[in-house]
Amino acid sequence: MSDNSTDVSQVSFESLKLRPGSSLQIQQAAHNSPNSEVQLLAAVKGQSVMVALKGESGIQTGLEAGKDYILRGFSGQYDFSFSSHVTQVFKAPFPYAMLAYPGSVEARVVRKVVRAKTSLPAIASPLGKDVPLNVIVSDLSVAGAAIDSPAPLGNPGDTLNLSVAVEFENNKIELALLAQIRHVNKSDIGAYSVGVEFEDITQNDKLVLHYVAQSYAANETNVVIP
């Protein structure tokens, strides 16, 4: 795709422009360690990164002070990962941990275009499986989308068939897209937010997606990434 890059570069943590509440996958650097999920609370440049712990009990994830960890996430523009270590773990007034501020982050640009907030009904199903599920495309760009789903759609790396109807120059067009899952977040109420990157898009579909995204982004309140 002309607007994507597979090149990995070193960037600063602050350049990711992560918002409080962003979800990150965390894994102990030891081989074959399980993944857990943390939520970014705050970061002080050059000093520390504060994350809320998420676990089965809501109290802990097994993070240990002094241990090295690898964190991964998706910023809306970057697929990124970085290494850090836990400096402190606290249980009160709520479970959280302090991580060492990373010197650099490995990032791959996966979207270089504006995303616009949408609310488009769509049908998604795992590639090769006839299990369609009604979903909502909650934001959209030429490169990818965010999907709100009532049930799991798969894991990062899995491919979906995504069918969505859009308006293009006063005509209704049904887009049939291949989309690779980049990240999955589960809400407290059991719903799923799935970030996907489109694959093998035709020039015609790119034109339609660009038109639709720009139409929504014309309203400033719909712009997700400036």
TIDREN-769463 format. One line per field, with one value per residue: residue number from 1; x, y, z of N, C-alpha, C in turn. Coordinates in Angstrom, 2 decimals. Example, Ala and Ser with C-alpha at 12.3 -4.5 7.8 and 13.67 -1.06 7.14 Angstrom:
n	c(1,2)
n.east	c(13.19,12.85)
n.north	c(-5.69,-2.25)
n.up	c(7.80,7.08)
ca.east	c(12.30,13.67)
ca.north	c(-4.50,-1.06)
ca.up	c(7.80,7.14)
c.east	c(13.20,12.90)
c.north	c(-3.30,0.03)
c.up	c(7.80,7.87)
! end
This chain:
n	c(1,2,3,4,5,6,7,8,9,10,11,12,13,14,15,16,17,18,19,20,21,22,23,24,25,26,27,28,29,30,31,32,33,34,35,36,37,38,39,40,41,42,43,44,45,46,47,48,49,50,51,52,53,54,55,56,57,58,59,60,61,62,63,64,65,66,67,68,69,70,71,72,73,74,75,76,77,78,79,80,81,82,83,84,85,86,87,88,89,90,91,92,93,94,95,96,97,98,99,100,101,102,103,104,105,106,107,108,109,110,111,112,113,114,115,116,117,118,119,120,121,122,123,124,125,126,127,128,129,130,131,132,133,134,135,136,137,138,139,140,141,142,143,144,145,146,147,148,149,150,151,152,153,154,155,156,157,158,159,160,161,162,163,164,165,166,167,168,169,170,171,172,173,174,175,176,177,178,179,180,181,182,183,184,185,186,187,188,189,190,191,192,193,194,195,196,197,198,199,200,201,202,203,204,205,206,207,208,209,210,211,212,213,214,215,216,217,218,219,220,221,222,223,224,225,226)
n.east	c(0.84,0.54,0.44,1.44,4.08,6.59,8.89,10.89,11.56,13.50,12.01,11.07,9.48,7.60,6.84,4.93,2.54,0.63,-2.51,-3.85,-5.25,-4.84,-4.39,-1.93,0.03,1.83,4.76,6.85,10.36,11.56,11.84,9.00,7.08,3.84,1.38,0.13,-2.18,-2.00,-2.91,-2.26,-1.55,-0.13,2.81,6.07,8.36,11.50,11.63,9.56,6.97,3.61,1.38,-1.80,-2.72,-4.06,-5.89,-7.09,-8.31,-8.39,-6.53,-3.84,-1.22,0.93,3.24,6.54,8.69,11.81,12.03,12.52,10.66,8.72,6.86,4.00,2.07,-0.47,-0.70,-2.45,-1.17,1.31,2.61,4.04,6.82,8.61,11.29,11.44,11.75,10.20,9.96,8.61,5.83,2.48,-0.30,-2.23,-3.64,-5.02,-4.39,-1.29,1.66,5.05,7.09,10.36,11.26,11.31,14.24,14.14,11.85,10.74,9.22,6.70,5.37,2.03,-0.11,-0.65,-2.47,-5.35,-7.65,-11.14,-13.90,-16.61,-19.80,-20.58,-22.56,-21.54,-20.38,-18.50,-16.23,-14.12,-11.41,-12.05,-14.01,-17.44,-18.92,-20.52,-20.68,-22.49,-21.24,-19.82,-18.22,-16.18,-14.26,-12.42,-10.12,-8.05,-6.16,-6.91,-9.09,-11.24,-13.10,-16.10,-17.24,-19.59,-18.66,-15.76,-13.45,-11.13,-7.55,-4.60,-2.98,-4.61,-6.83,-9.60,-12.72,-14.34,-17.30,-18.80,-21.15,-21.07,-21.49,-20.88,-20.39,-23.19,-24.07,-24.71,-22.30,-21.03,-18.44,-16.02,-13.67,-10.36,-8.96,-6.42,-6.10,-4.82,-4.76,-6.50,-8.95,-10.73,-13.67,-14.96,-17.58,-17.71,-17.65,-15.89,-13.12,-11.63,-8.74,-7.88,-5.91,-6.04,-5.72,-4.23,-5.69,-7.69,-7.16,-9.51,-11.06,-9.46,-9.82,-12.55,-12.58,-10.93,-12.47,-14.77,-13.66,-12.60,-14.93,-16.27,-14.31,-14.46,-16.02,-14.84,-14.99,-14.93,-12.39,-9.71,-6.91,-4.80)
n.north	c(-1.19,2.20,4.17,3.16,1.93,-0.51,-0.19,-0.17,2.12,4.07,5.91,8.62,8.15,10.11,11.05,9.34,10.24,9.24,8.76,9.24,6.35,4.70,1.38,-1.10,-3.89,-6.05,-7.85,-10.05,-9.97,-12.43,-15.61,-16.92,-15.87,-15.03,-12.78,-9.71,-7.04,-3.54,-0.21,2.98,5.66,8.03,9.92,11.03,12.88,11.51,10.46,8.64,6.16,5.73,3.16,1.53,-1.44,-4.47,-7.33,-10.69,-10.48,-7.83,-6.69,-7.34,-8.08,-9.61,-8.20,-7.31,-5.48,-4.33,-6.19,-6.87,-5.80,-6.09,-3.90,-3.41,-1.78,0.16,3.17,4.46,5.66,4.47,1.17,-0.17,-0.95,-1.34,-1.60,-1.88,-1.45,-2.39,-0.13,0.40,-1.02,-0.52,-0.94,0.64,3.96,2.52,-0.27,0.09,0.71,1.85,2.52,2.53,5.31,4.92,4.94,4.89,3.97,1.28,1.67,1.25,2.76,2.64,3.97,6.88,8.78,10.88,9.84,9.42,9.82,7.59,5.95,3.39,0.76,-2.62,-5.82,-8.40,-11.12,-13.89,-14.71,-17.20,-18.41,-18.92,-17.10,-14.64,-11.45,-8.82,-5.59,-2.38,0.14,2.33,4.27,5.47,5.16,5.48,3.57,1.86,0.82,1.22,-1.12,-1.76,-4.39,-6.89,-9.35,-11.57,-11.14,-12.25,-12.64,-10.49,-10.26,-12.04,-12.36,-10.61,-10.67,-7.83,-6.19,-3.28,-0.69,2.36,5.89,7.34,10.04,10.50,7.96,4.62,2.39,-0.85,-1.99,-4.52,-5.70,-6.80,-7.23,-6.92,-7.83,-5.64,-4.82,-5.62,-4.69,-5.24,-4.20,-3.22,-4.03,-6.15,-5.76,-5.41,-3.65,-3.31,-2.85,-2.51,-3.14,-2.43,-4.67,-5.28,-3.37,-2.13,0.42,1.76,1.25,2.55,5.19,5.53,5.11,7.18,9.38,9.01,9.11,11.71,13.13,12.71,13.76,16.41,17.63,18.99,17.87,15.21,14.41,12.30,11.92,14.56)
n.up	c(0.00,-0.76,1.20,3.50,5.61,6.10,7.43,10.31,12.85,15.19,17.68,19.89,23.09,23.76,21.28,20.38,21.32,23.13,24.73,28.04,29.45,27.32,26.13,26.79,25.90,28.00,28.74,30.47,30.08,30.08,28.45,26.71,28.46,29.81,28.32,29.64,30.41,30.58,31.57,30.40,32.51,33.04,32.05,32.69,31.09,30.52,33.06,34.30,33.65,34.26,35.01,35.14,36.72,35.39,36.04,36.72,39.21,39.42,40.96,40.69,38.30,38.33,37.95,38.78,40.86,39.69,37.66,34.15,31.30,28.26,26.33,24.28,21.74,20.02,18.48,16.84,14.81,14.92,15.19,17.90,20.14,23.21,25.60,29.15,32.73,35.79,38.34,40.73,42.52,43.41,45.63,46.67,46.39,44.52,42.32,40.75,38.75,38.47,35.76,34.29,32.31,28.83,26.77,24.03,21.38,19.40,16.38,13.90,11.16,10.43,9.58,7.85,7.43,7.95,10.37,10.74,12.90,12.84,12.37,11.23,10.16,9.76,8.48,9.78,9.47,10.31,8.13,5.77,7.24,7.70,9.52,10.04,11.67,13.05,13.23,14.22,12.45,13.90,13.52,10.67,7.95,5.00,5.39,7.50,10.22,13.13,14.90,16.52,18.37,19.46,20.19,20.25,17.52,16.73,16.98,17.29,14.16,12.86,10.00,8.64,6.88,5.82,5.39,4.34,3.91,2.19,1.50,-1.57,-3.43,-3.52,-4.06,-3.01,-1.95,-1.67,0.14,0.08,2.07,2.95,6.11,8.48,11.84,14.20,16.88,19.96,22.24,25.23,26.76,30.03,30.03,28.39,25.64,22.48,21.15,18.15,16.36,12.99,10.04,6.66,3.87,0.67,-0.91,-3.54,-6.06,-6.60,-4.29,-2.44,-3.24,-2.69,0.12,0.94,0.17,1.80,4.40,4.39,4.09,6.52,8.20,7.63,9.43,12.25,14.80,14.33,13.74,14.41,14.37,13.98)
ca.east	c(0.00,1.40,0.43,1.94,5.49,6.95,10.18,10.90,12.48,13.59,11.40,10.95,8.19,6.65,6.36,3.76,1.38,-0.37,-3.44,-4.19,-6.29,-4.40,-4.06,-0.64,0.33,3.10,5.26,8.16,11.38,11.93,11.30,7.69,6.27,2.50,1.04,-0.88,-2.60,-1.97,-3.52,-1.42,-2.15,0.63,4.23,6.90,9.46,12.82,11.61,8.80,5.68,2.69,0.36,-2.72,-2.64,-5.30,-5.74,-8.35,-8.91,-8.35,-5.58,-2.46,-0.97,2.16,4.39,7.44,9.70,13.14,11.99,12.49,9.44,8.53,5.51,3.61,0.81,-0.82,-1.04,-3.28,-0.23,2.44,2.65,5.30,7.23,9.79,11.71,11.53,11.69,9.31,10.70,7.81,4.45,1.65,-1.65,-3.16,-5.10,-5.49,-3.21,-0.56,3.10,5.90,8.10,11.41,10.95,12.15,15.13,13.66,10.77,10.73,7.90,6.44,4.23,1.03,-1.16,-0.14,-3.57,-6.33,-8.77,-12.33,-14.90,-17.78,-20.70,-21.05,-22.85,-20.73,-20.38,-17.13,-16.09,-12.75,-11.12,-12.22,-15.07,-18.74,-19.51,-20.65,-21.10,-22.80,-20.33,-19.85,-16.93,-16.26,-13.43,-12.07,-9.15,-7.65,-5.26,-7.47,-10.32,-11.55,-14.36,-16.74,-17.88,-20.14,-18.02,-14.39,-13.28,-9.87,-6.37,-3.69,-2.39,-5.68,-7.40,-11.05,-13.49,-15.15,-18.23,-19.39,-21.78,-20.73,-22.01,-19.84,-20.99,-24.64,-24.35,-24.37,-21.32,-20.71,-17.01,-15.61,-12.27,-9.58,-8.40,-5.64,-6.25,-3.58,-4.86,-7.83,-9.21,-12.03,-14.16,-15.48,-18.93,-17.60,-17.58,-14.52,-12.68,-10.64,-8.06,-7.48,-5.19,-6.53,-4.74,-4.49,-6.80,-7.63,-7.12,-10.88,-11.47,-8.71,-10.48,-13.81,-12.26,-10.42,-13.63,-15.62,-12.95,-12.51,-16.27,-16.50,-13.32,-14.80,-16.49,-13.64,-15.18,-14.75,-11.00,-9.04,-5.48,-4.62)
ca.north	c(0.00,3.36,5.06,2.44,1.59,-1.62,0.15,0.06,3.18,4.41,7.21,8.90,7.75,11.22,11.27,8.49,11.05,8.35,9.42,8.49,5.35,3.81,0.03,-1.62,-5.27,-6.11,-9.22,-10.13,-10.22,-13.84,-16.37,-17.57,-15.32,-14.68,-11.37,-9.08,-5.76,-2.40,1.02,4.14,6.72,9.28,9.75,12.21,12.73,11.26,9.97,7.42,5.91,5.20,2.33,0.84,-2.87,-5.18,-8.76,-11.39,-9.97,-6.38,-6.24,-7.49,-8.82,-10.34,-7.34,-7.31,-4.41,-4.78,-7.09,-6.26,-6.10,-5.57,-3.36,-3.23,-1.08,0.76,4.55,5.06,5.90,3.57,-0.12,0.10,-1.76,-0.82,-2.33,-1.07,-2.27,-1.87,0.44,0.25,-1.50,-0.03,-1.52,1.67,3.83,1.55,-0.97,0.71,0.48,2.85,1.96,3.45,5.96,4.30,5.83,4.93,3.06,0.76,2.00,1.05,3.57,1.85,4.84,8.23,9.62,11.25,8.95,10.16,9.07,7.22,5.00,2.68,-0.67,-3.47,-7.25,-8.91,-12.55,-14.36,-15.20,-18.63,-18.93,-18.31,-16.74,-13.18,-10.79,-7.40,-4.73,-0.96,0.79,3.55,5.27,4.96,5.86,4.69,2.51,0.93,1.23,0.66,-1.84,-2.10,-5.69,-7.47,-10.64,-11.61,-11.31,-12.92,-12.16,-9.74,-11.07,-12.71,-11.59,-10.57,-10.10,-6.74,-5.65,-2.05,0.15,3.77,6.82,7.92,10.93,10.25,6.57,3.65,1.41,-1.90,-2.31,-5.81,-5.43,-7.67,-6.41,-7.67,-7.32,-5.12,-4.86,-5.91,-4.26,-5.67,-3.25,-3.80,-4.57,-7.31,-5.43,-5.45,-2.63,-4.01,-2.03,-3.31,-2.52,-3.00,-5.37,-5.47,-2.51,-1.65,1.88,2.26,1.23,3.63,6.44,5.60,5.26,8.54,10.28,8.85,9.62,13.15,13.67,12.73,14.63,17.81,18.07,18.94,17.02,13.82,14.12,11.57,12.24,15.76)
ca.up	c(0.00,-0.91,2.34,4.65,5.58,6.96,8.04,11.75,13.20,16.61,17.97,21.31,23.66,23.73,19.92,20.16,21.72,23.72,25.63,29.26,29.18,26.25,26.58,26.36,26.25,28.72,28.84,31.08,29.06,30.10,27.31,26.83,29.54,29.32,28.14,30.47,29.86,31.49,31.04,30.63,33.31,32.86,31.79,32.91,30.15,31.07,34.43,34.55,33.02,35.28,34.39,36.03,36.53,35.13,36.26,36.95,40.43,39.38,41.97,40.27,37.06,38.49,37.71,39.93,40.86,39.32,36.52,32.82,30.56,26.92,26.16,22.88,21.59,18.74,18.82,15.81,13.71,15.05,15.86,18.60,21.28,23.90,26.80,30.36,33.93,36.83,39.47,41.94,42.38,44.51,45.72,47.17,46.58,43.53,41.81,39.65,38.76,37.85,34.88,33.85,31.03,27.79,26.03,22.65,21.07,18.04,15.84,12.48,10.73,9.72,9.05,7.68,6.98,8.97,10.68,11.11,13.66,12.06,13.02,10.03,10.32,8.89,8.78,9.84,9.72,10.12,6.79,5.60,8.10,7.43,10.81,9.99,12.89,12.87,13.98,13.88,12.16,14.70,12.84,9.34,7.10,3.84,5.82,8.46,10.91,14.45,14.84,17.79,18.18,20.69,20.43,19.71,16.08,16.50,17.67,16.43,13.11,12.12,8.91,8.60,5.77,6.34,4.40,4.87,2.91,2.37,0.50,-2.41,-4.43,-3.50,-4.41,-1.99,-2.43,-0.71,0.10,0.63,2.38,3.82,7.18,9.48,13.21,14.77,18.34,20.48,23.61,25.75,27.76,31.27,29.81,27.53,24.22,21.94,20.21,17.33,15.37,11.84,8.92,5.42,3.04,-0.77,-1.33,-4.92,-6.19,-6.52,-2.89,-1.77,-3.58,-1.94,1.53,1.12,0.05,2.98,5.58,4.29,4.30,7.97,8.85,7.37,10.74,13.09,15.96,13.95,13.46,15.48,14.30,13.16)
c.east	c(0.87,1.45,0.88,3.43,5.74,8.27,10.01,11.93,12.47,13.01,11.36,9.57,7.17,6.10,5.17,2.46,0.25,-1.24,-3.61,-5.36,-5.92,-4.01,-2.72,-0.55,1.70,3.49,6.64,9.18,11.82,11.20,9.96,6.86,4.90,2.33,0.02,-1.22,-2.53,-2.56,-2.63,-2.16,-1.45,2.08,4.93,8.18,10.79,12.83,10.86,7.52,4.80,1.58,-0.52,-2.69,-4.01,-5.03,-7.08,-9.06,-9.00,-7.32,-4.14,-2.36,0.30,3.39,5.23,8.46,11.07,13.19,11.94,11.26,9.51,7.08,5.25,2.27,0.63,-1.35,-2.06,-2.45,0.91,2.04,4.00,5.57,8.45,10.06,11.78,11.64,10.82,10.16,9.95,6.42,3.68,0.28,-2.68,-2.70,-5.77,-4.25,-2.56,0.93,3.81,6.97,9.16,11.04,11.87,13.01,14.71,12.59,10.93,9.33,7.84,5.21,3.26,-0.11,-0.62,-1.24,-4.53,-7.36,-9.94,-13.28,-16.12,-18.70,-21.38,-21.33,-22.04,-20.90,-18.94,-17.16,-14.64,-12.56,-11.27,-13.32,-16.37,-19.47,-19.65,-21.19,-21.37,-21.94,-20.54,-18.43,-16.97,-15.28,-12.81,-11.00,-8.88,-6.87,-5.89,-8.69,-10.32,-12.94,-14.86,-17.56,-18.44,-19.48,-16.61,-14.38,-12.00,-8.76,-5.50,-2.97,-3.41,-6.25,-8.92,-11.53,-14.41,-16.00,-18.92,-19.95,-21.49,-21.39,-20.86,-20.50,-22.46,-25.02,-23.93,-23.46,-21.03,-19.24,-16.78,-14.09,-11.65,-8.90,-7.66,-5.81,-4.88,-3.60,-6.31,-7.91,-10.60,-12.45,-14.68,-16.85,-18.91,-17.60,-16.11,-14.29,-11.49,-10.05,-7.57,-6.74,-5.65,-5.39,-5.19,-5.68,-6.61,-7.60,-8.53,-11.36,-10.73,-9.39,-11.76,-13.54,-11.76,-11.58,-14.48,-14.95,-12.87,-13.88,-16.59,-15.56,-13.58,-15.41,-15.35,-13.80,-14.98,-13.28,-10.35,-7.55,-5.32,-3.47)
c.north	c(1.24,4.24,4.36,2.20,0.43,-1.35,0.42,1.13,3.39,5.81,7.40,8.49,8.87,11.46,10.39,9.22,10.17,9.12,8.60,7.56,4.40,2.45,-0.41,-3.09,-5.29,-7.56,-9.18,-10.55,-11.67,-14.59,-17.02,-17.08,-14.92,-13.18,-10.94,-7.74,-4.69,-1.19,2.19,5.20,8.06,8.94,11.09,12.01,12.57,10.65,8.64,7.37,5.21,4.41,1.70,-0.64,-3.47,-6.67,-9.38,-10.84,-8.46,-5.81,-6.32,-8.22,-9.65,-9.51,-7.27,-6.20,-5.01,-5.70,-6.30,-6.73,-5.51,-5.12,-3.11,-2.51,-0.54,2.16,5.17,5.43,4.90,2.25,-0.09,-0.91,-1.11,-1.66,-1.37,-2.03,-1.58,-1.37,0.29,-0.26,-1.07,-0.71,-0.51,3.03,2.93,0.89,-0.22,0.44,1.64,2.13,3.00,4.02,5.40,5.33,5.97,3.86,2.58,0.94,1.73,1.87,2.70,2.70,6.27,9.20,9.90,10.15,9.82,9.26,8.82,6.36,4.20,1.22,-1.49,-4.93,-7.74,-10.41,-12.95,-14.94,-16.72,-19.24,-18.18,-18.05,-15.21,-12.62,-9.32,-6.55,-3.28,-0.49,2.16,4.62,4.62,5.82,4.99,3.46,1.48,1.50,0.70,0.07,-2.11,-3.37,-6.23,-8.79,-10.64,-11.83,-12.06,-12.28,-11.32,-10.65,-11.82,-11.78,-11.72,-10.20,-9.05,-6.18,-4.44,-1.22,1.61,4.59,7.45,8.72,10.59,8.85,5.66,2.59,0.42,-2.27,-3.68,-5.76,-6.57,-6.80,-7.30,-7.02,-6.89,-5.12,-5.09,-5.44,-4.70,-4.70,-3.99,-4.44,-5.72,-7.03,-5.38,-4.28,-3.21,-3.05,-2.89,-2.47,-3.21,-3.61,-5.41,-4.64,-2.07,-0.13,2.47,2.31,2.31,4.97,6.61,5.83,6.68,9.54,10.22,9.43,11.14,13.80,13.76,13.71,16.10,18.45,17.91,18.02,15.56,13.44,13.44,11.90,13.47,15.60)
c.up	c(0.00,0.30,3.61,4.49,6.51,7.66,9.52,12.05,14.71,16.81,19.47,21.82,23.53,22.33,19.58,20.48,22.25,24.71,26.90,28.98,28.06,26.82,25.98,26.77,26.91,28.93,29.48,30.02,29.01,29.00,27.65,28.01,29.00,29.17,29.18,29.84,30.95,30.78,31.40,31.42,33.07,32.56,32.03,32.10,30.87,32.46,34.58,33.74,34.05,34.59,35.47,35.70,36.28,35.30,36.53,38.18,40.42,40.33,41.46,38.95,37.19,38.17,38.97,39.78,40.56,38.12,35.21,32.06,29.16,26.80,24.69,22.82,20.19,19.02,17.89,14.60,13.73,15.69,16.58,19.71,21.92,25.14,27.97,31.55,34.97,37.99,40.78,41.60,43.63,44.48,46.19,46.65,45.54,42.95,40.64,39.81,38.08,37.04,34.57,32.48,29.95,27.06,24.58,22.47,19.64,17.47,14.34,12.11,9.96,9.20,9.00,7.28,8.13,9.13,11.10,11.88,12.80,12.93,11.91,10.34,9.32,9.31,8.71,10.09,9.50,8.73,6.74,6.45,7.81,8.74,10.88,11.30,12.59,13.81,13.56,13.60,12.82,14.28,11.62,8.70,5.89,4.28,6.75,9.15,12.33,14.37,16.25,17.58,19.50,21.07,19.84,18.21,15.75,17.31,16.74,15.44,12.28,11.05,8.90,7.21,6.36,5.21,5.01,3.71,3.21,1.26,-0.25,-3.52,-4.65,-3.98,-3.26,-2.59,-1.32,-0.88,0.74,0.82,3.19,4.87,8.18,10.85,13.74,16.30,18.74,21.92,24.02,26.84,28.98,31.08,28.80,26.04,23.79,21.00,19.46,16.31,14.23,10.82,7.64,4.60,1.58,-1.27,-2.78,-4.94,-6.07,-5.07,-2.09,-2.01,-2.77,-0.46,1.83,1.10,1.32,4.22,5.56,4.52,5.79,8.66,8.59,8.60,11.72,14.27,15.63,13.75,14.66,15.53,13.42,12.18)
! end
